[in-house]
Amino acid sequence: MDTDLRRHSPAAERNRAAIAAELQRVLPARGLALEIASGTGQHAAFFAASLPGWHWQPSDTDESSLASISAWCTGLATVLPPLPLDVIADPWPGVPATVDALLCANLLHISPWATCPALMRGAARHLAPRGVLLLYGPYRVDGVPTAPSNLAFDADLRARDPRWGLRRLADVVAQAGAAGLGLREKVAMPANNWLLVFARESLSNAA
């Protein structure tokens, strides 16, 4: 009997439709997207179906995740084989030279802070002139009370690894700015998450 290599993330199952709706709003009709830290592959499979004009390049550092992504995306002509990718590496081997969008969901709070500037530098290297970087996840936003559930989540993350934890939005925006990317839009999402849209600063509006 064949082994099903697909891993399942309840969170990815819950949030995929809301994220896809925003991608449909923000992105043009077609392009090439690089997904960072694709995890199980559920997002890649769902987004490929939701945006049929786009090609998707999923990636992850974890070998079992790469197998899961491949399993979820079997038969999807617009999804490229997943790439092994460590965001902190410089350069990013195997990544297309130019992409129209770069999507990263739920990574920055479960990785060391060095991941954030590395992600911004990589996005600046690979994004097309009018390309966008989309980040999804929970953030600490100045002037907005952090939900009790997110405070508990932050404490749990830091207990698991002191290098982890919810990031302050202003700090993430500062790292983007250092790489030449500006925050064009921030969208409140279900379950106290945010979708952040970054573009090259010359094409961005303050958000």
C-alpha angles and dihedrals in degrees: 000000000000116000115236105230094188113120119205129223116189089200092054089049091052100044103036097089094049092048092046091053090055092046089054089052099044103037128069121245096272143013146110119286128195113207115203119208094005092182113185095003094240092119094049092051094046096044092048089056092044095050105036093173091064132082116215128213107192122194142177141165095230120086094212089051090054089053091048092049091051091049094049093047099044109136095014105126094196095055116086122213109280118261126222102238134172107196093210091059117103115235109022104233117220096010115131111261092237130024130179095218137015117202125193121174127187099346110110096064094049098049137057117282090251087074091070100060090039091053091050093049091049092049091051090051097049108030118104114240092268095030124126136221113216121196122187128190146072119315138175105246119197111244094015117098111240111241114250089239090056092047089054090046091051092051091049092050093050091048090054094046124356089214090064131076144110111307126229109247092222090056092051091048090050091054090049090051091052087058093047097260125125131200106253099174142356119202125196109230134191121284094029095296131133136215111213121197117201129184136170106296095240087062099038133098121212112261 
